[in-house]
Amino acid sequence: MGAWLAGTVCMSVVATENFYTIDRLLAASPNTAFRAAVQQLGQGPARDLLRFLASELNRLYFHVWNVTQLAIGAAVLWSIAPVHLRGSSANRDSLVDADVPAARGVVAMLAIVVLMLVWLTPAIVSLGRSLDFVPRDPAPQGMQRFWILHAAYTSLEMIKLLVGVWVTYRLAVRSVRLPACAPKASSGATAGAP
């Protein structure tokens, strides 16, 4: 769960910093070669080109991250699933080692990821690419829909993050409450036996 939560937070930071870094570099880059290239290209076209690059990188990162989340989620779900669902012959009918609400939380997180991977991310990528290099004043057609999709993605990410924190809390509390497994005495070694 830690990798899943950390990855979610890191992706949010990377995506926003990619765009903020462009404006910081254009405003005051210490690199003279960069400043000369921007001056030759022009501030506006250089900004558009760098924003396009950042957009393409973010599109790639989010696609790869969404696919990676499926693998992480499957591993987490497998690790907390009841023994009888994992195919073990021991304790087939026991749910003692399962945290069903936590497993349902992971399933909800996976459902959000599937929704983002199959529908939301492709819609944002397609619309975003149609808006690349389009002047923003006045706002182009499709810009409002882009921001609605972006807000939906961000909202789902926040919901997924909150569910992930809740699942992590449940699993941490549960692991503290479980009694330590003491080694069983062999059948021949009983108290008072000669």
FILUMBA-485294 format. One record per residue: residue number from 1; x, y, z of N, C-alpha, C in turn. Coordinates in pm, whole numbers, plus 50000, padded with zeros to 5 digits. Layout:
[NUM [X Y Z] [X Y Z] [X Y Z]],
...
This chain:
[1 [50083 49881 50000] [50000 50000 50000] [50087 50125 50000]],
[2 [50201 50116 50065] [50289 50232 50071] [50335 50276 49934]],
[3 [50372 50181 49849] [50415 50216 49713] [50301 50278 49634]],
[4 [50181 50226 49653] [50065 50278 49580] [50036 50423 49621]],
[5 [50034 50446 49752] [50006 50582 49801] [50117 50679 49764]],
[6 [50241 50636 49781] [50354 50724 49747] [50356 50755 49598]],
[7 [50328 50656 49516] [50324 50679 49372] [50215 50777 49333]],
[8 [50100 50768 49398] [49990 50860 49370] [50030 51003 49403]],
[9 [50091 51023 49519] [50134 51157 49558] [50244 51208 49465]],
[10 [50341 51123 49434] [50451 51163 49345] [50401 51203 49207]],
[11 [50305 51128 49153] [50252 51162 49021] [50185 51299 49022]],
[12 [50115 51330 49129] [50051 51462 49138] [50154 51573 49141]],
[13 [50260 51552 49216] [50366 51653 49226] [50437 51669 49092]],
[14 [50474 51558 49030] [50547 51563 48903] [50464 51633 48796]],
[15 [50337 51599 48787] [50252 51658 48682] [50242 51810 48695]],
[16 [50224 51858 48816] [50211 52003 48833] [50347 52072 48820]],
[17 [50451 52011 48874] [50583 52074 48867] [50637 52083 48725]],
[18 [50598 51989 48639] [50642 51997 48499] [50601 52130 48436]],
[19 [50481 52177 48466] [50433 52302 48408] [50490 52424 48482]],
[20 [50498 52418 48615] [50553 52531 48690] [50699 52554 48656]],
[21 [50773 52447 48630] [50914 52458 48599] [50936 52535 48469]],
[22 [50848 52518 48374] [50859 52591 48247] [50857 52741 48273]],
[23 [50759 52787 48348] [50748 52930 48376] [50867 52981 48457]],
[24 [50915 52900 48552] [51033 52941 48631] [51156 52953 48542]],
[25 [51175 52856 48452] [51292 52861 48364] [51284 52977 48266]],
[26 [51166 53001 48213] [51151 53112 48119] [51171 53247 48188]],
[27 [51135 53254 48314] [51148 53380 48389] [51293 53408 48429]],
[28 [51365 53303 48469] [51499 53329 48522] [51587 53205 48517]],
[29 [51617 53156 48399] [51705 53040 48389] [51850 53083 48404]],
[30 [51929 53011 48483] [52070 53046 48496] [52153 52998 48376]],
[31 [52094 52917 48289] [52166 52860 48175] [52163 52958 48058]],
[32 [52280 53006 48019] [52288 53106 47912] [52248 53048 47776]],
[33 [52281 52923 47750] [52245 52861 47623] [52093 52849 47612]],
[34 [52028 52815 47723] [51881 52806 47724] [51821 52944 47697]],
[35 [51871 53045 47765] [51819 53182 47745] [51837 53227 47600]],
[36 [51951 53192 47540] [51976 53229 47400] [51879 53157 47307]],
[37 [51853 53030 47333] [51759 52953 47250] [51619 53009 47262]],
[38 [51578 53046 47383] [51446 53106 47404] [51437 53239 47332]],
[39 [51543 53318 47341] [51543 53448 47275] [51534 53432 47122]],
[40 [51604 53334 47069] [51601 53309 46925] [51463 53262 46880]],
[41 [51403 53174 46958] [51271 53120 46923] [51159 53219 46954]],
[42 [51180 53297 47059] [51076 53388 47107] [51011 53331 47231]],
[43 [50978 53418 47326] [50924 53374 47455] [50794 53293 47438]],
[44 [50701 53342 47358] [50572 53274 47340] [50586 53136 47276]],
[45 [50653 53128 47160] [50671 52996 47097] [50753 52898 47184]],
[46 [50853 52950 47254] [50932 52862 47342] [50845 52806 47454]],
[47 [50761 52891 47511] [50671 52845 47617] [50574 52740 47563]],
[48 [50517 52764 47445] [50425 52667 47385] [50495 52533 47359]],
[49 [50616 52539 47308] [50691 52417 47279] [50722 52339 47408]],
[50 [50766 52412 47511] [50798 52345 47638] [50673 52290 47706]],
[51 [50562 52362 47697] [50437 52313 47754] [50388 52188 47680]],
[52 [50410 52186 47548] [50375 52066 47471] [50458 51948 47518]],
[53 [50587 51968 47536] [50675 51861 47585] [50630 51812 47722]],
[54 [50601 51906 47813] [50555 51868 47947] [50423 51792 47940]],
[55 [50334 51835 47852] [50205 51766 47836] [50226 51623 47788]],
[56 [50312 51605 47688] [50337 51470 47637] [50402 51381 47743]],
[57 [50494 51437 47819] [50554 51359 47928] [50450 51320 48032]],
[58 [50365 51413 48071] [50260 51382 48168] [50165 51277 48114]],
[59 [50132 51284 47987] [50043 51183 47926] [50105 51045 47936]],
[60 [50234 51038 47906] [50305 50911 47917] [50310 50863 48062]],
[61 [50348 50953 48153] [50361 50916 48294] [50228 50864 48349]],
[62 [50118 50932 48318] [49990 50889 48373] [49945 50756 48315]],
[63 [49971 50732 48188] [49936 50602 48131] [50016 50490 48197]],
[64 [50147 50510 48206] [50232 50408 48268] [50194 50388 48415]],
[65 [50166 50497 48486] [50128 50487 48627] [49996 50412 48642]],
[66 [49900 50440 48558] [49771 50370 48569] [49787 50220 48545]],
[67 [49868 50181 48448] [49893 50039 48425] [49967 49978 48545]],
[68 [50065 50051 48596] [50141 50004 48713] [50050 49985 48834]],
[69 [49954 50075 48850] [49861 50064 48963] [49780 49935 48957]],
[70 [49749 49887 48838] [49676 49761 48826] [49758 49647 48885]],
[71 [49888 49647 48856] [49976 49543 48910] [49991 49556 49061]],
[72 [50011 49679 49108] [50024 49700 49253] [49894 49661 49324]],
[73 [49782 49704 49270] [49653 49673 49330] [49627 49523 49334]],
[74 [49661 49453 49227] [49643 49308 49225] [49730 49241 49332]],
[75 [49853 49288 49347] [49942 49232 49450] [49889 49260 49590]],
[76 [49840 49380 49614] [49785 49414 49745] [49661 49329 49772]],
[77 [49574 49318 49674] [49452 49239 49691] [49486 49094 49719]],
[78 [49581 49039 49647] [49622 48901 49671] [49677 48884 49813]],
[79 [49754 48982 49860] [49818 48970 49992] [49719 48978 50107]],
[80 [49604 49041 50086] [49507 49050 50196] [49383 48964 50171]],
[81 [49381 48891 50060] [49265 48807 50029] [49258 48689 50126]],
[82 [49139 48638 50150] [49125 48520 50234] [49205 48404 50176]],
[83 [49254 48319 50265] [49335 48204 50223] [49259 48120 50122]],
[84 [49130 48097 50142] [49058 48009 50051] [49044 48068 49911]],
[85 [49058 48197 49898] [49054 48258 49765] [49189 48251 49695]],
[86 [49296 48232 49774] [49429 48223 49714] [49462 48081 49672]],
[87 [49374 47985 49706] [49394 47848 49661] [49470 47761 49759]],
[88 [49495 47808 49879] [49565 47727 49978] [49470 47621 50033]],
[89 [49519 47501 50054] [49432 47396 50107] [49412 47412 50258]],
[90 [49503 47478 50326] [49489 47500 50470] [49386 47609 50495]],
[91 [49298 47587 50590] [49198 47685 50630] [49112 47733 50513]],
[92 [49071 47643 50427] [48991 47681 50311] [48864 47755 50348]],
[93 [48804 47721 50459] [48677 47783 50496] [48693 47894 50599]],
[94 [48814 47935 50623] [48839 48035 50726] [48863 48172 50665]],
[95 [48802 48273 50728] [48828 48411 50687] [48913 48482 50792]],
[96 [48977 48402 50881] [49051 48460 50991] [49161 48554 50944]],
[97 [49230 48517 50835] [49342 48600 50792] [49300 48708 50691]],
[98 [49171 48726 50673] [49124 48824 50574] [49074 48950 50641]],
[99 [49089 49059 50572] [49026 49184 50612] [48935 49221 50496]],
[100 [48811 49173 50502] [48718 49190 50391] [48691 49337 50360]],
[101 [48667 49424 50460] [48648 49566 50425] [48770 49627 50356]],
[102 [48889 49591 50400] [49010 49642 50335] [49019 49590 50192]],
[103 [48986 49464 50172] [48987 49408 50036] [48886 49481 49948]],
[104 [48770 49513 50004] [48671 49588 49926] [48723 49728 49892]],
[105 [48797 49788 49985] [48858 49918 49957] [48957 49910 49842]],
[106 [49037 49804 49841] [49134 49785 49732] [49061 49763 49600]],
[107 [48952 49686 49603] [48872 49665 49481] [48815 49799 49432]],
[108 [48770 49883 49524] [48719 50016 49485] [48831 50099 49422]],
[109 [48952 50092 49479] [49065 50166 49423] [49097 50115 49282]],
[110 [49094 49984 49265] [49120 49926 49133] [49012 49967 49033]],
[111 [48888 49973 49078] [48779 50016 48989] [48802 50160 48942]],
[112 [48848 50245 49033] [48879 50384 48995] [48991 50387 48892]],
[113 [49094 50306 48914] [49207 50302 48820] [49160 50254 48682]],
[114 [49077 50151 48679] [49027 50100 48551] [48946 50209 48480]],
[115 [48861 50280 48553] [48783 50389 48496] [48875 50496 48437]],
[116 [48980 50530 48510] [49073 50632 48461] [49151 50582 48340]],
[117 [49193 50457 48344] [49275 50401 48236] [49194 50382 48108]],
[118 [49071 50334 48121] [48992 50298 48003] [48917 50417 47944]],
[119 [48870 50507 48030] [48786 50616 47979] [48846 50755 48000]],
[120 [48876 50789 48123] [48911 50927 48155] [49045 50971 48095]],
[121 [49150 50892 48113] [49281 50930 48060] [49279 50941 47907]],
[122 [49223 50845 47835] [49218 50862 47688] [49139 50987 47646]],
[123 [49031 51018 47718] [48952 51137 47684] [49033 51264 47707]],
[124 [49106 51269 47818] [49189 51387 47848] [49302 51399 47747]],
[125 [49366 51288 47714] [49478 51290 47619] [49430 51337 47482]],
[126 [49320 51281 47435] [49269 51318 47304] [49231 51466 47298]],
[127 [49156 51510 47396] [49115 51650 47399] [49235 51743 47419]],
[128 [49326 51704 47507] [49446 51784 47532] [49530 51802 47407]],
[129 [49547 51695 47330] [49626 51705 47207] [49558 51796 47105]],
[130 [49425 51797 47105] [49356 51886 47011] [49371 52033 47052]],
[131 [49407 52057 47179] [49423 52194 47228] [49569 52242 47228]],
[132 [49663 52150 47201] [49804 52188 47196] [49826 52293 47087]],
[133 [49901 52396 47118] [49939 52504 47027] [49820 52590 46981]],
[134 [49706 52575 47048] [49590 52658 47015] [49594 52780 47106]],
[135 [49578 52901 47052] [49579 53021 47137] [49473 53012 47247]],
[136 [49507 53062 47365] [49418 53051 47481] [49330 53174 47502]],
[137 [49351 53278 47422] [49269 53398 47440] [49209 53436 47305]],
[138 [49082 53414 47287] [48983 53364 47381] [48999 53213 47400]],
[139 [48936 53163 47506] [48945 53020 47537] [48891 52938 47420]],
[140 [48969 52841 47373] [48923 52762 47259] [48808 52669 47296]],
[141 [48734 52629 47193] [48627 52533 47216] [48689 52403 47267]],
[142 [48632 52346 47366] [48685 52224 47425] [48763 52247 47553]],
[143 [48803 52372 47579] [48882 52400 47699] [48801 52375 47826]],
[144 [48675 52415 47826] [48592 52393 47944] [48575 52243 47971]],
[145 [48552 52165 47865] [48539 52020 47882] [48671 51960 47932]],
[146 [48784 52012 47884] [48914 51963 47931] [48926 51983 48081]],
[147 [48890 52102 48130] [48903 52128 48273] [48803 52046 48355]],
[148 [48687 52016 48300] [48591 51929 48369] [48648 51788 48381]],
[149 [48705 51736 48272] [48767 51604 48276] [48886 51603 48372]],
[150 [48964 51709 48370] [49079 51721 48459] [49034 51721 48605]],
[151 [48927 51794 48634] [48873 51798 48771] [48819 51662 48812]],
[152 [48755 51591 48719] [48706 51457 48749] [48821 51363 48781]],
[153 [48929 51371 48703] [49047 51287 48726] [49107 51317 48863]],
[154 [49124 51445 48892] [49182 51486 49020] [49093 51440 49136]],
[155 [48963 51454 49122] [48870 51411 49227] [48879 51261 49250]],
[156 [48884 51184 49142] [48897 51038 49157] [49030 51001 49221]],
[157 [49136 51074 49186] [49266 51049 49249] [49259 51074 49400]],
[158 [49192 51182 49439] [49180 51214 49582] [49095 51109 49654]],
[159 [48987 51066 49593] [48904 50961 49653] [48986 50833 49668]],
[160 [49059 50798 49562] [49143 50677 49567] [49249 50689 49676]],
[161 [49308 50806 49690] [49409 50829 49792] [49348 50814 49932]],
[162 [49231 50873 49954] [49166 50862 50085] [49128 50717 50117]],
[163 [49077 50646 50017] [49045 50504 50039] [49173 50428 50071]],
[164 [49281 50459 50000] [49409 50394 50025] [49463 50419 50165]],
[165 [49448 50541 50214] [49489 50573 50352] [49404 50493 50450]],
[166 [49274 50484 50424] [49185 50407 50511] [49223 50259 50511]],
[167 [49251 50202 50393] [49291 50061 50383] [49421 50039 50460]],
[168 [49516 50129 50442] [49645 50117 50511] [49625 50122 50662]],
[169 [49541 50213 50708] [49512 50223 50851] [49451 50093 50902]],
[170 [49351 50039 50831] [49287 49914 50873] [49388 49802 50883]],
[171 [49473 49790 50782] [49572 49682 50782] [49675 49701 50892]],
[172 [49714 49825 50919] [49812 49851 51025] [49753 49819 51161]],
[173 [49630 49864 51185] [49565 49838 51314] [49542 49688 51331]],
[174 [49501 49623 51225] [49476 49479 51230] [49603 49401 51261]],
[175 [49715 49443 51201] [49841 49370 51224] [49889 49386 51368]],
[176 [49855 49498 51432] [49891 49519 51572] [49804 49433 51662]],
[177 [49676 49415 51625] [49582 49339 51707] [49600 49190 51697]],
[178 [49653 49139 51586] [49668 48995 51569] [49769 48941 51669]],
[179 [49736 48831 51735] [49834 48773 51830] [49953 48716 51753]],
[180 [50067 48723 51816] [50187 48666 51754] [50169 48517 51743]],
[181 [50213 48462 51634] [50200 48318 51613] [50310 48248 51691]],
[182 [50271 48179 51793] [50367 48105 51873] [50391 47970 51808]],
[183 [50513 47922 51810] [50538 47790 51751] [50463 47683 51830]],
[184 [50402 47592 51756] [50325 47484 51820] [50420 47378 51871]],
[185 [50386 47323 51989] [50467 47216 52046] [50441 47090 51967]],
[186 [50543 47007 51951] [50522 46882 51879] [50436 46790 51961]],
[187 [50368 46699 51893] [50270 46612 51961] [50336 46520 52063]],
[188 [50460 46488 52051] [50527 46399 52144] [50575 46471 52270]],
[189 [50584 46601 52269] [50637 46676 52383] [50520 46737 52459]],
[190 [50465 46663 52553] [50357 46714 52636] [50409 46737 52775]],
[191 [50340 46826 52845] [50382 46859 52982] [50371 46736 53070]],
[192 [50472 46708 53147] [50474 46598 53244] [50504 46463 53181]],
[193 [50529 46457 53052] [50560 46328 52989] [50702 46290 53023]],
[194 [50731 46161 53048] [50868 46119 53084] [50965 46123 52971]],
